[in-house]
Amino acid sequence: MSPFSALPDDAPDLLATAIDTLAPRLTDPDPAVRRVAVLQLADLEDEASVPLLLHRLQSDPAPGVRAEAARTLANWEAEQVVSALAAALADADREVAEAAAQALSELKEPASGAALLPWVTHHEPFVRASAWRGLRELRYTPAFDAAMAALSDAAAPVRREAVTVLGWLKRNEALPALAHVTASDADTDVRRAAAGALGLAADVSARDALLSALRDHAWQVREEAAQTLGKLKFAEVVPSLVNALEDAYWQVRLQAARALGKIGDRRALKPLTVQLGHAISNLRKEAALSLGSLRDPAALPALSAAASDADPEVRKAARIALAQIGHRYGAA
């Protein structure tokens, strides 16, 4: 523990003294000493230490010290800090670059987008992808056009992060492009991200693309498509989701069961009842909860039997479902 970590918040003079004490250690010939000094500055959580940390990030000869400075600077979301972290994405040392990328991924203020956006066209794919990752949750609207252009980037990680940014921006103009990516991108992770991003609006183009994605050769894409269809609640997709209950991967079946419960269509009653006998307990649990969402008394016998399932979570889900339908079931 740092000797300064227990300093009270109302002791600015003590904090200043602590920073003055640590400052000479930041130029010690031993990189281990400099790294420990950075860690101690982090414990202080004092904005006055930011210039010292920026100098270590930008000029320290030891990658370990630069990486530690990047991690510490994540505590301050100021324009100068964001710009320095963005520049560190191009650091020759991978640890430093990844530390900067992680710090940028924790940004929360939309105003930080202005410092990040210029880096989405950097020549290095890692830098571009990391800049998009930092922009992901900021909802920085000026990034929209660049994100649309990045859907054609040669690097799959860049396309994936751009897709995610478009999902957070929630603009209907992006739906046709996202539908195209869902159906045609060569990378599984990109298609999966696009299937999730299509949940931003209940549009017919999104529905059709997601139905196509339910037949994707990669189960991860099918899983995401089923989940997104549950969010959008298109009644006309029920038959396709019922078919997905027979998917070779239980993860897809689980999301299809959950989606059918959210849609609440009685056509799912029998197929969901069948899933109560599946070997995977998570799927039996989800089927029980979705049957409860249907609120159909015809599910009572199957749910009553499931209330004695060997798995306690399945029993609990069955009881919840029985209560939803209005059936009184005594505690086991």
FENNOR-V274215 format. One record per residue. RES is the residue in one small letter. BURIAL is # if it has 9 or more other ideal C-beta (glycine too) atoms within 8 Angstrom, else .. D_CENTER is the distance of its C-alpha to the mean C-alpha in Angstrom with 2 decimals. Layout:
BEGIN
RES:BURIAL:D_CENTER + RES:BURIAL:D_CENTER
END
This chain:
BEGIN
m:.:32.09 + s:.:32.97 + p:.:36.39 + f:#:34.96 + s:.:31.94 + a:.:34.04 + l:#:35.45 + p:.:35.57 + d:.:33.67 + d:.:37.03 + a:.:38.54 + p:.:37.88 + d:.:41.02 + l:#:39.96 + l:#:36.56 + a:#:38.40 + t:.:40.71 + a:#:37.90 + i:#:36.34 + d:.:39.84 + t:.:40.32 + l:#:37.15 + a:#:37.66 + p:.:40.40 + r:#:38.33 + l:#:35.78 + t:.:38.58 + d:#:39.90 + p:.:40.77 + d:.:38.80 + p:#:35.05 + a:.:34.42 + v:#:36.11 + r:#:34.10 + r:#:30.78 + v:#:31.94 + a:#:32.96 + v:#:29.49 + l:#:28.12 + q:#:30.84 + l:#:30.01 + a:#:26.45 + d:#:28.05 + l:#:30.08 + e:.:27.15 + d:#:29.73 + e:.:29.04 + a:.:32.43 + s:#:31.07 + v:#:28.69 + p:.:31.42 + l:#:32.23 + l:#:28.69 + l:#:28.36 + h:#:31.62 + r:#:30.45 + l:#:27.29 + q:#:29.40 + s:.:32.57 + d:#:32.56 + p:.:33.89 + a:#:31.95 + p:#:28.40 + g:#:27.62 + v:#:28.69 + r:#:26.75 + a:#:23.52 + e:#:24.27 + a:#:25.00 + a:#:21.67 + r:#:19.86 + t:#:22.28 + l:#:21.97 + a:#:18.35 + n:.:20.23 + w:.:21.77 + e:.:20.23 + a:.:23.42 + e:#:24.15 + q:.:26.17 + v:#:23.53 + v:#:20.78 + s:#:23.39 + a:#:24.40 + l:#:20.95 + a:#:20.46 + a:.:23.87 + a:#:23.01 + l:#:20.46 + a:.:23.70 + d:#:25.27 + a:.:27.32 + d:#:25.96 + r:.:22.66 + e:#:21.98 + v:#:22.46 + a:#:20.31 + e:#:17.34 + a:#:18.01 + a:#:18.07 + a:#:14.81 + q:#:13.12 + a:#:15.15 + l:#:14.24 + s:#:10.46 + e:.:11.54 + l:#:13.54 + k:.:13.86 + e:.:17.10 + p:.:17.49 + a:.:20.71 + s:#:19.06 + g:#:18.23 + a:#:21.90 + a:#:22.02 + l:#:19.04 + l:#:19.94 + p:.:23.05 + w:#:21.20 + v:#:19.38 + t:.:22.78 + h:#:23.58 + h:.:25.41 + e:.:23.12 + p:#:20.08 + f:#:18.19 + v:#:18.94 + r:#:17.96 + a:#:14.55 + s:#:13.93 + a:#:15.33 + w:#:13.05 + r:#:9.98 + g:#:11.83 + l:#:12.55 + r:#:9.15 + e:.:9.26 + l:#:13.02 + r:.:14.21 + y:#:16.97 + t:.:19.19 + p:.:21.40 + a:#:18.65 + f:#:18.96 + d:.:21.90 + a:#:20.68 + a:#:17.36 + m:#:19.60 + a:.:21.81 + a:#:19.11 + l:#:18.56 + s:.:21.78 + d:#:20.98 + a:.:22.56 + a:#:19.62 + a:#:16.93 + p:#:14.15 + v:#:15.26 + r:#:15.28 + r:#:11.77 + e:#:10.47 + a:#:13.16 + v:#:12.16 + t:#:8.73 + v:#:10.95 + l:#:13.36 + g:#:11.17 + w:#:10.69 + l:#:14.40 + k:.:15.48 + r:.:18.78 + n:.:20.86 + e:.:22.42 + a:#:19.41 + l:#:19.70 + p:.:22.48 + a:#:20.85 + l:#:17.55 + a:#:19.87 + h:#:21.74 + v:#:18.81 + t:#:17.79 + a:#:21.39 + s:.:22.43 + d:#:20.07 + a:.:21.28 + d:#:17.99 + t:.:16.26 + d:#:12.71 + v:#:13.54 + r:#:15.09 + r:#:12.31 + a:#:9.87 + a:#:12.97 + a:#:13.68 + g:#:10.57 + a:#:11.40 + l:#:14.90 + g:#:14.21 + l:#:14.96 + a:.:18.66 + a:.:21.15 + d:.:22.96 + v:.:25.26 + s:#:23.83 + a:#:20.40 + r:#:22.25 + d:#:24.29 + a:#:21.54 + l:#:19.59 + l:#:22.89 + s:#:23.42 + a:#:20.03 + l:#:21.17 + r:.:23.78 + d:#:21.69 + h:.:23.01 + a:#:19.62 + w:#:18.67 + q:#:14.91 + v:#:15.47 + r:#:17.82 + e:#:15.49 + e:#:12.85 + a:#:15.94 + a:#:17.37 + q:#:14.43 + t:#:14.43 + l:#:18.21 + g:#:18.13 + k:.:16.42 + l:#:19.02 + k:.:21.90 + f:#:24.27 + a:.:27.35 + e:.:28.58 + v:#:25.80 + v:#:26.99 + p:.:29.23 + s:#:26.51 + l:#:24.24 + v:#:27.33 + n:.:27.84 + a:#:24.31 + l:#:25.45 + e:.:27.59 + d:#:24.91 + a:.:25.61 + y:#:22.21 + w:#:21.77 + q:.:17.98 + v:#:18.85 + r:#:21.66 + l:#:19.60 + q:#:17.27 + a:#:20.51 + a:#:22.23 + r:#:19.62 + a:#:19.74 + l:#:23.52 + g:#:23.61 + k:#:21.73 + i:#:24.12 + g:.:27.05 + d:#:29.49 + r:.:32.46 + r:.:32.47 + a:#:29.74 + l:#:32.06 + k:.:33.81 + p:#:30.95 + l:#:28.83 + t:#:31.96 + v:#:32.26 + q:#:28.84 + l:#:30.21 + g:.:32.14 + h:#:29.35 + a:.:29.37 + i:.:25.67 + s:#:25.63 + n:#:21.99 + l:#:23.10 + r:#:26.29 + k:#:24.51 + e:#:22.28 + a:#:25.44 + a:#:27.34 + l:#:24.92 + s:#:24.84 + l:#:28.64 + g:#:28.85 + s:#:26.95 + l:#:29.63 + r:.:32.28 + d:#:34.89 + p:.:37.79 + a:.:38.18 + a:#:35.25 + l:#:37.13 + p:.:39.01 + a:#:36.03 + l:#:33.98 + s:#:37.05 + a:.:37.21 + a:#:33.51 + a:#:34.23 + s:.:36.12 + d:#:33.42 + a:.:33.41 + d:#:29.81 + p:.:29.59 + e:#:26.16 + v:#:27.62 + r:#:30.71 + k:.:28.79 + a:#:26.85 + a:#:30.23 + r:#:31.85 + i:#:29.22 + a:#:29.75 + l:#:33.50 + a:#:33.39 + q:#:31.46 + i:#:34.22 + g:.:36.83 + h:#:38.23 + r:.:39.43 + y:#:38.62 + g:.:40.06 + a:.:37.98 + a:.:38.46
END
